[in-house]
Amino acid sequence: MANGAERRRRFGAGAGLTAVLFAAAAGPALADEVPPALTQVAPELAEDVCVPPSEEVVNQELWTENALGLPRARSASSGAGVTVAVVGTGVDDSSAALSGAVDGAGEDCTGFGTFLAGIVAARPQPDSGLVGVAPGARVLAVPVTDDWGGTDADAVAEGITDAVGDGADVVLVGVAIPVGSSALEKAVDTAVQEDVLVVAPSMALVQRDAYAAVPATRSDVLGVAGTGTDGVPLVPAPPGGGVSAPDLTAPGQSVLSLAPGGDGHAVGEGDAVAAAFVAGVAAQLRSDDPELSAAQTAERLVMSAYPDAEGGAGFLDPVGALTRNLGPRSGDGAEAESFALDLPREPHRGAVMAVVGGTALLVTICAVGAAAARRLRSKAEAGAKAGAGVAPRARSVL
């Protein structure tokens, strides 16, 4: 199997830079007290120059902790014994939060893969409000981009194949690309055959236009859409139909995680960021119940999600996925029983500095977290009235 350096050289020489603009380009210079913004693609980087380390560390509780009920979920499962592959720009493990937790760590020029790895599995640190969804999980770094974050379907396919071969239980596709290939189809087929769950961003942005991202268009891949702090999807589906709906939504805006090159923090957004939260919860589930297959894990994630009042993809509920009785598993010849909603408590007060689209914002938990919780409640109540206990409408993941 090709290592990260070989894959980077092969992709750079063979295909050149594919500028898949996953998130908005960085804006004006940021104030010293604001964590920098990271994106998958950073074409403004000069040759042999990577994103500099961040000197900012946020020590308040993050809004995503309360919006997702992560402290309660982590008390049920830490993700121990599960390996999550981050197929993306690479993972830099120089942060103490990832020290000893990453296989295949190395250079991450744009920092985006490191950011996703932090969401999945950052270990708690003194004076830091950041803790990964599954801090007991291991991370497998699988670089598939050039130094600017560009990639294509064949490179992603090779990364997925390597991740499966190296023992990953969950594969997080950390890049959003709009065009597939036969090699990518075969790689996902292999993952499915080997009982590896593939989680991927639902949409890709190319010069501000939205396209369905691969391989999330497949029914056996868990496609995830990012939502803003108000619970509204960041990227609406393009008009005209023909695009598979995402299976789940999760936070995709004003999200804080690790920056490369040290212990500093950064912010990011987009569907790949949301997919990292889902991959982390998948690790919790497969750790809590090692007998769960990849398909059963996906089923629990989708069925336990907070239903969307408009009938779209449900919002990720880690506590529900880990604790609700969903009845017999698929394949047992019986219908799954309905489940009771377990609504979150009002969020605690706290604050987090964030950057959205290059603009510095101070996002407070008491405003953002409460708004997100209220929206989740209204969606859950509407869904319960429409059909008590009925799972949110989403395309099949089995």
C-alpha positions as CSV (number, residue, x, y, z in Angstrom):
1,M,0.0,0.0,0.0
2,A,1.2,3.5,-0.8
3,N,2.2,5.6,2.2
4,G,1.1,9.2,2.6
5,A,4.2,10.8,0.9
6,E,4.0,8.4,-2.0
7,R,0.3,9.2,-2.5
8,R,0.9,12.9,-2.3
9,R,3.7,12.7,-5.0
10,R,1.6,10.5,-7.2
11,F,-1.5,12.7,-7.0
12,G,0.5,15.9,-7.5
13,A,2.3,14.6,-10.5
14,G,-0.5,12.8,-12.1
15,A,-3.6,14.9,-11.6
16,G,-2.5,18.3,-10.4
17,L,-4.5,20.5,-8.1
18,T,-8.2,20.0,-8.1
19,A,-9.6,23.0,-6.3
20,V,-12.7,21.6,-4.7
21,L,-13.7,24.6,-2.6
22,F,-15.1,22.9,0.5
23,A,-15.5,26.1,2.5
24,A,-15.2,29.8,2.0
25,A,-11.7,31.1,1.6
26,A,-10.2,32.9,4.6
27,G,-11.0,36.6,4.9
28,P,-9.0,39.5,6.4
29,A,-6.2,38.9,8.9
30,L,-7.6,37.7,12.2
31,A,-7.1,39.3,15.5
32,D,-4.6,37.6,17.8
33,E,-7.2,36.5,20.3
34,V,-9.3,34.7,17.7
35,P,-8.6,31.2,16.6
36,P,-7.7,30.9,12.8
37,A,-10.2,29.5,10.3
38,L,-9.2,26.3,8.5
39,T,-10.5,25.0,5.1
40,Q,-9.9,21.8,3.2
41,V,-8.5,23.6,0.2
42,A,-6.1,26.5,0.7
43,P,-4.8,27.5,-2.8
44,E,-3.4,30.7,-1.4
45,L,-0.6,28.8,0.3
46,A,2.8,29.4,-1.3
47,E,4.9,26.4,-2.3
48,D,6.5,24.7,0.6
49,V,4.6,27.0,3.1
50,C,1.9,25.4,5.3
51,V,-0.7,26.9,7.6
52,P,1.1,28.3,10.6
53,P,0.4,27.0,14.1
54,S,-2.3,28.6,16.2
55,E,-1.4,30.3,19.4
56,E,-5.0,30.5,20.7
57,V,-6.5,27.9,23.1
58,V,-10.2,28.2,24.1
59,N,-10.8,27.0,27.6
60,Q,-14.6,27.4,27.8
61,E,-17.1,24.7,27.3
62,L,-18.0,24.5,23.6
63,W,-21.5,25.0,22.3
64,T,-21.4,21.7,20.5
65,E,-21.0,19.9,23.8
66,N,-24.5,20.9,24.9
67,A,-26.1,20.8,21.5
68,L,-25.2,17.2,21.1
69,G,-25.2,16.1,24.8
70,L,-21.6,14.9,24.4
71,P,-20.7,14.7,28.1
72,R,-23.5,12.2,28.7
73,A,-22.6,10.3,25.6
74,R,-19.0,10.0,26.6
75,S,-20.0,8.6,30.0
76,A,-21.6,5.7,28.1
77,S,-18.8,5.1,25.7
78,S,-15.4,6.7,24.9
79,G,-14.9,4.9,21.6
80,A,-12.1,2.7,23.1
81,G,-10.9,-0.1,20.9
82,V,-12.2,1.4,17.7
83,T,-10.1,2.9,14.9
84,V,-11.4,5.8,12.8
85,A,-9.6,6.5,9.6
86,V,-9.5,10.2,8.6
87,V,-9.2,10.1,4.8
88,G,-8.1,13.7,4.0
89,T,-5.3,16.1,4.2
90,G,-3.3,14.2,6.7
91,V,-3.1,14.4,10.5
92,D,-0.5,16.3,12.6
93,D,-0.2,14.8,16.0
94,S,2.0,17.4,17.6
95,S,-0.9,18.5,19.9
96,A,-0.9,16.8,23.3
97,A,-4.6,16.1,22.6
98,L,-3.6,13.7,19.9
99,S,-0.3,12.5,21.2
100,G,0.0,8.7,20.9
101,A,-3.5,8.5,19.5
102,V,-2.7,8.6,15.7
103,D,-1.3,6.0,13.4
104,G,0.3,7.3,10.3
105,A,0.6,10.9,11.6
106,G,2.7,13.3,9.5
107,E,2.5,16.6,7.8
108,D,-0.9,18.3,7.3
109,C,-0.3,21.4,5.3
110,T,-3.8,22.9,5.4
111,G,-4.5,21.6,8.8
112,F,-8.0,20.4,7.9
113,G,-7.4,16.7,8.6
114,T,-6.0,17.5,12.0
115,F,-9.1,19.6,12.7
116,L,-11.3,16.6,11.8
117,A,-9.2,14.2,13.9
118,G,-9.6,16.6,16.9
119,I,-13.4,16.5,16.6
120,V,-13.4,12.7,16.5
121,A,-10.8,11.8,19.2
122,A,-9.1,14.8,20.9
123,R,-8.1,13.8,24.4
124,P,-9.0,16.2,27.3
125,Q,-6.3,18.6,28.2
126,P,-5.8,21.1,31.1
127,D,-7.0,24.6,30.3
128,S,-8.8,23.4,27.1
129,G,-12.5,23.2,26.4
130,L,-12.0,20.8,23.6
131,V,-12.7,17.1,24.0
132,G,-13.3,14.8,21.0
133,V,-16.5,12.9,20.6
134,A,-14.7,9.6,21.2
135,P,-11.5,10.4,23.1
136,G,-10.8,6.7,23.6
137,A,-10.7,5.9,19.9
138,R,-7.6,5.7,17.7
139,V,-7.2,7.7,14.6
140,L,-5.7,6.4,11.4
141,A,-4.3,9.2,9.2
142,V,-4.7,8.6,5.5
143,P,-3.5,11.5,3.4
144,V,-5.1,11.7,-0.1
145,T,-4.5,15.3,-1.1
146,D,-1.8,17.5,-2.4
147,D,-0.3,20.2,-0.1
148,W,-3.1,22.6,-1.0
149,G,-5.9,20.1,-0.1
150,G,-6.9,19.2,-3.7
151,T,-7.8,15.7,-4.6
152,D,-9.8,13.5,-6.9
153,A,-11.9,10.3,-6.7
154,D,-9.1,7.9,-7.5
155,A,-7.0,9.3,-4.7
156,V,-9.9,9.0,-2.2
157,A,-10.5,5.5,-3.4
158,E,-6.9,4.5,-2.7
159,G,-7.2,6.1,0.7
160,I,-10.4,4.2,1.6
161,T,-8.8,0.9,0.4
162,D,-5.7,1.5,2.5
163,A,-7.9,2.4,5.6
164,V,-9.8,-0.8,5.3
165,G,-6.6,-2.8,4.8
166,D,-5.1,-1.2,7.9
167,G,-8.0,-2.2,10.2
168,A,-10.2,0.9,10.3
169,D,-13.7,0.3,11.8
170,V,-15.0,3.6,10.6
171,V,-13.8,5.6,7.6
172,L,-14.4,9.4,7.7
173,V,-14.1,10.8,4.2
174,G,-12.7,14.2,5.1
175,V,-12.8,15.7,1.6
176,A,-15.8,16.8,-0.4
177,I,-15.6,16.0,-4.1
178,P,-18.3,16.1,-6.7
179,V,-17.1,13.6,-9.3
180,G,-16.7,9.9,-8.7
181,S,-14.9,7.1,-10.4
182,S,-15.1,3.3,-10.8
183,A,-12.1,3.0,-8.5
184,L,-14.1,4.8,-5.8
185,E,-17.1,2.6,-6.3
186,K,-14.9,-0.5,-5.9
187,A,-13.2,0.9,-2.8
188,V,-16.6,1.5,-1.1
189,D,-17.7,-2.0,-2.1
190,T,-14.7,-3.4,-0.3
191,A,-15.4,-1.3,2.8
192,V,-19.0,-2.6,2.9
193,Q,-17.8,-6.2,2.4
194,E,-15.3,-5.8,5.2
195,D,-18.0,-4.4,7.6
196,V,-16.4,-0.9,7.7
197,L,-18.8,2.1,8.1
198,V,-18.1,4.9,5.6
199,V,-19.2,8.4,6.7
200,A,-18.9,11.2,4.2
201,P,-19.9,14.9,3.5
202,S,-23.1,15.2,1.6
203,M,-22.4,18.3,-0.5
204,A,-19.4,19.8,-2.2
205,L,-19.0,23.5,-3.0
206,V,-17.2,24.3,-6.2
207,Q,-16.8,28.1,-6.8
208,R,-19.9,28.7,-4.6
209,D,-22.0,26.2,-6.5
210,A,-23.4,23.1,-4.6
211,Y,-23.0,19.6,-5.9
212,A,-23.7,16.2,-4.5
213,A,-20.5,14.9,-3.0
214,V,-19.3,11.3,-3.6
215,P,-19.3,8.7,-2.2
216,A,-22.2,10.0,0.0
217,T,-24.6,9.6,-2.9
218,R,-24.4,5.8,-2.3
219,S,-27.1,4.2,-0.1
220,D,-24.5,2.2,1.9
221,V,-22.5,5.3,2.8
222,L,-23.7,7.6,5.6
223,G,-24.1,11.0,4.1
224,V,-24.0,14.0,6.5
225,A,-25.0,17.6,6.0
226,G,-23.7,20.4,8.2
227,T,-26.1,22.8,9.9
228,G,-25.5,26.3,11.2
229,T,-25.8,27.3,14.9
230,D,-29.5,27.8,14.2
231,G,-30.0,24.2,13.0
232,V,-30.5,25.2,9.3
233,P,-28.4,23.3,6.7
234,L,-25.5,25.4,5.6
235,V,-25.7,24.2,1.9
236,P,-29.2,23.7,0.6
237,A,-29.6,20.9,-2.0
238,P,-29.3,22.2,-5.6
239,P,-32.6,22.8,-7.4
240,G,-33.9,20.3,-10.0
241,G,-33.8,17.1,-7.9
242,G,-31.8,14.1,-8.7
243,V,-29.6,14.5,-5.6
244,S,-29.9,12.0,-2.7
245,A,-30.8,13.6,0.6
246,P,-28.4,13.3,3.4
247,D,-28.9,10.6,6.1
248,L,-28.1,12.9,9.0
249,T,-27.3,16.5,9.9
250,A,-24.8,17.6,12.6
251,P,-23.1,20.9,13.6
252,G,-21.2,22.3,10.7
253,Q,-20.6,26.0,11.7
254,S,-18.6,27.8,14.4
255,V,-17.0,24.4,15.3
256,L,-13.8,24.5,17.2
257,S,-11.1,21.9,17.1
258,L,-7.3,21.4,16.8
259,A,-5.0,23.4,14.5
260,P,-1.8,21.8,13.2
261,G,1.7,22.4,14.6
262,G,1.0,22.5,18.3
263,D,-1.7,22.7,20.9
264,G,-3.6,25.7,19.4
265,H,-7.2,25.7,18.3
266,A,-8.9,26.7,15.1
267,V,-12.4,26.9,13.7
268,G,-14.0,25.3,10.7
269,E,-17.3,24.6,8.9
270,G,-18.9,22.5,6.3
271,D,-20.3,19.0,5.7
272,A,-17.0,17.3,6.4
273,V,-16.9,18.9,9.8
274,A,-20.5,17.6,10.5
275,A,-19.4,14.1,9.2
276,A,-16.6,14.1,11.8
277,F,-19.2,14.3,14.6
278,V,-21.1,11.4,13.1
279,A,-17.9,9.3,12.7
280,G,-17.1,10.0,16.4
281,V,-20.5,8.8,17.5
282,A,-20.2,5.7,15.3
283,A,-17.0,4.9,17.1
284,Q,-18.8,5.2,20.4
285,L,-21.5,2.8,19.2
286,R,-19.1,0.2,17.8
287,S,-17.0,0.4,21.1
288,D,-20.1,0.1,23.3
289,D,-21.4,-2.9,21.3
290,P,-18.7,-4.6,19.2
291,E,-21.3,-7.0,17.7
292,L,-23.0,-4.1,15.9
293,S,-22.3,-4.3,12.1
294,A,-21.6,-1.3,10.1
295,A,-25.1,-1.3,8.7
296,Q,-26.6,-1.7,12.1
297,T,-24.5,1.2,13.4
298,A,-25.7,3.4,10.6
299,E,-29.3,2.3,11.3
300,R,-29.1,3.3,15.0
301,L,-27.6,6.7,14.1
302,V,-30.4,7.5,11.6
303,M,-33.3,6.1,13.7
304,S,-32.3,7.8,16.9
305,A,-31.8,11.2,15.3
306,Y,-34.0,14.1,16.3
307,P,-36.7,14.2,13.5
308,D,-36.9,17.2,11.2
309,A,-40.2,19.0,11.2
310,E,-40.0,19.4,7.4
311,G,-39.3,15.7,6.8
312,G,-35.6,16.1,6.0
313,A,-32.7,14.3,7.6
314,G,-32.7,14.1,11.4
315,F,-30.2,15.8,13.7
316,L,-27.5,13.6,15.3
317,D,-28.4,12.5,18.8
318,P,-25.4,10.7,20.4
319,V,-27.2,10.0,23.7
320,G,-30.2,8.6,21.9
321,A,-28.1,6.4,19.7
322,L,-26.3,4.9,22.7
323,T,-29.2,4.5,25.1
324,R,-32.6,4.3,23.3
325,N,-34.2,0.9,22.9
326,L,-34.8,0.7,19.1
327,G,-36.2,-2.8,19.2
328,P,-34.8,-5.8,17.2
329,R,-32.0,-5.1,14.8
330,S,-32.5,-5.2,11.1
331,G,-32.4,-8.7,9.7
332,D,-34.1,-10.2,12.8
333,G,-37.4,-10.5,10.9
334,A,-39.2,-8.0,13.1
335,E,-40.1,-4.3,12.9
336,A,-38.1,-2.0,15.1
337,E,-40.1,-0.7,18.1
338,S,-40.8,3.0,18.5
339,F,-38.5,4.9,20.8
340,A,-39.1,7.7,23.3
341,L,-37.5,11.1,22.7
342,D,-34.9,12.1,25.3
343,L,-34.7,15.8,24.9
344,P,-31.6,17.7,26.1
345,R,-31.4,19.9,29.1
346,E,-31.0,23.6,28.7
347,P,-27.4,24.3,27.8
348,H,-24.9,25.6,30.4
349,R,-23.5,29.1,30.0
350,G,-20.2,29.4,28.4
351,A,-18.5,31.0,25.4
352,V,-16.3,30.1,22.5
353,M,-14.5,32.4,20.1
354,A,-15.2,31.4,16.5
355,V,-14.6,32.6,12.9
356,V,-17.2,32.2,10.2
357,G,-16.3,33.1,6.6
358,G,-13.2,34.9,7.8
359,T,-15.2,37.3,10.1
360,A,-14.5,37.2,13.9
361,L,-17.5,36.3,16.0
362,L,-18.0,35.8,19.7
363,V,-20.5,32.9,19.9
364,T,-22.0,32.5,23.4
365,I,-23.5,29.2,24.5
366,C,-26.4,31.0,26.3
367,A,-27.5,32.4,22.9
368,V,-26.4,29.9,20.3
369,G,-26.8,26.7,22.3
370,A,-30.2,27.7,23.6
371,A,-31.4,28.5,20.2
372,A,-30.1,25.2,18.8
373,A,-31.8,23.3,21.7
374,R,-35.1,25.1,21.1
375,R,-35.0,24.3,17.4
376,L,-34.3,20.7,18.2
377,R,-37.2,20.6,20.6
378,S,-39.6,22.1,18.1
379,K,-38.4,19.6,15.5
380,A,-38.7,16.7,17.9
381,E,-42.2,17.7,19.1
382,A,-43.4,18.2,15.5
383,G,-42.0,14.9,14.5
384,A,-43.6,13.2,17.4
385,K,-47.0,14.7,16.6
386,A,-46.7,13.7,13.0
387,G,-46.0,10.1,13.8
388,A,-45.0,9.2,17.3
389,G,-41.6,7.5,17.3
390,V,-41.3,7.3,13.5
391,A,-37.7,7.6,12.3
392,P,-36.8,10.7,10.3
393,R,-37.2,10.3,6.6
394,A,-33.9,9.6,4.9
395,R,-32.6,7.4,2.2
396,S,-31.8,3.9,3.3
397,V,-28.4,3.1,4.7
398,L,-28.9,-0.7,4.7
